Amino acid sequence: QDFFDNKLTPFLRHTGPALSPFNAWLLLKGLETLELRVSRQCDSALAVAKHLSECGKIAGVCYPGLSSHPQHDLAMRQMTAGGTIVTIDLPGGKASAFAFLNALSTIDISNNLGDTKTLATHPATTTHQRLSAEDRASLGIGDGTLRISVGLEHIDDLKEDLVLGMRDSLIR
């Protein structure tokens, strides 16, 4: 009884090794539509990548679903789609990237990706901030690099937001 009361119960209470029934139910409900959601997000990510690569104002667009991606053939052999993340490089570095992010209205800024809503992040100041500029550069992350995790919004809304972001930022 002492082990249960003084060791096991506090451990379980503070570490949460088991889901509550409600959270387990939510996960199961979400799994029912996961394939549909991810498929739609991948289709939209490809459309976003194509749109950005054709606009002429982006220094680079990196998306495995584009034939311009260096590992496109490998990705298409291993994956059914190019994924939900589009990486872009903006001319003008950090100032341009921040102006672009701040001009967005539909797309939210976040430092974690993978939601059902479209999110964008600046890896040099969030996920990879602890790395030196040289280490970030070796990974292909510059001061103008942004990652966009494409969600379930209508593709026309996303394209419009990205156009506004380009128009209102330092990318001219």
SVG drawing of the C-alpha trace seen along z (x, -y; Angstrom):
<svg xmlns="http://www.w3.org/2000/svg" viewBox="-15 -47 44 49">
<polyline fill="none" stroke="black" stroke-width="0.4" points="0.0,0.0 2.9,-2.4 4.4,-1.9 1.0,-2.6 0.2,-5.7 3.7,-7.3 5.4,-6.1 3.0,-4.9 0.1,-7.4 2.3,-10.5 4.2,-9.2 1.0,-8.5 -0.5,-11.9 2.5,-13.9 3.7,-12.0 0.4,-11.1 1.4,-7.8 -2.2,-6.9 -4.7,-9.0 -7.9,-10.0 -10.9,-8.3 -12.1,-11.6 -8.7,-12.3 -8.5,-8.7 -11.9,-9.2 -10.8,-12.5 -7.8,-10.8 -9.8,-8.0 -12.3,-10.4 -9.5,-12.4 -7.9,-9.2 -11.1,-8.5 -10.5,-11.5 -6.7,-11.7 -6.2,-10.3 -8.7,-12.7 -7.2,-15.7 -3.6,-14.9 -4.5,-14.2 -6.2,-17.6 -3.3,-19.3 -0.8,-17.7 -2.9,-18.7 -3.0,-22.3 0.7,-22.3 1.5,-21.3 -0.7,-24.1 0.9,-26.6 4.4,-25.5 3.5,-25.9 2.0,-29.3 5.0,-30.6 7.5,-29.2 5.6,-30.9 5.2,-34.3 8.8,-35.4 9.3,-37.2 10.5,-34.2 14.2,-33.4 13.6,-29.7 10.8,-27.2 11.6,-23.8 8.8,-21.1 9.4,-17.4 6.3,-17.4 7.9,-19.9 10.0,-18.5 12.6,-21.2 13.3,-19.5 16.7,-17.8 15.1,-14.6 11.8,-14.7 12.1,-11.3 13.1,-9.6 10.3,-11.4 7.7,-10.3 8.9,-6.7 8.6,-6.7 5.6,-8.9 2.1,-9.2 2.4,-13.1 5.0,-15.7 3.9,-16.4 2.3,-19.4 5.4,-21.6 6.6,-24.1 9.9,-25.9 10.6,-29.3 13.5,-31.6 12.9,-35.3 15.3,-37.8 16.1,-40.4 16.8,-38.1 15.2,-38.4 13.6,-41.8 11.9,-40.6 10.8,-37.3 9.3,-39.1 7.5,-41.7 6.1,-38.8 4.9,-37.0 3.4,-40.1 1.5,-40.9 -0.3,-37.5 -3.9,-37.4 -5.2,-33.9 -2.0,-32.1 -0.9,-32.2 2.7,-32.6 3.7,-29.7 6.9,-27.9 5.3,-24.5 3.8,-23.1 1.4,-20.3 -2.1,-21.7 -5.2,-21.7 -4.8,-25.4 -2.0,-26.8 0.9,-28.0 4.2,-29.7 7.5,-29.8 10.9,-31.5 13.3,-28.6 16.3,-30.8 14.7,-32.5 12.5,-29.6 13.3,-25.9 16.9,-26.4 17.8,-29.5 20.4,-27.7 22.4,-26.7 25.2,-29.0 24.5,-30.8 27.0,-28.5 25.2,-25.3 21.9,-26.7 23.3,-27.5 24.6,-23.9 21.0,-22.8 19.7,-25.2 18.2,-27.6 19.0,-31.2 17.7,-34.4 15.0,-34.6 13.8,-31.0 10.2,-30.4 8.4,-27.1 4.7,-27.0 2.7,-24.1 -0.4,-24.0 -3.7,-23.3 -7.3,-22.8 -8.2,-26.4 -9.5,-26.9 -6.5,-27.1 -7.8,-30.4 -7.7,-31.9 -4.2,-30.7 -3.0,-32.0 -4.6,-35.4 -3.0,-35.6 0.4,-34.8 0.0,-37.4 -0.8,-40.0 2.2,-38.9 4.4,-39.4 2.8,-42.7 3.0,-44.2 6.4,-42.9 9.8,-44.0 9.7,-41.7 9.2,-44.1"/>
</svg>
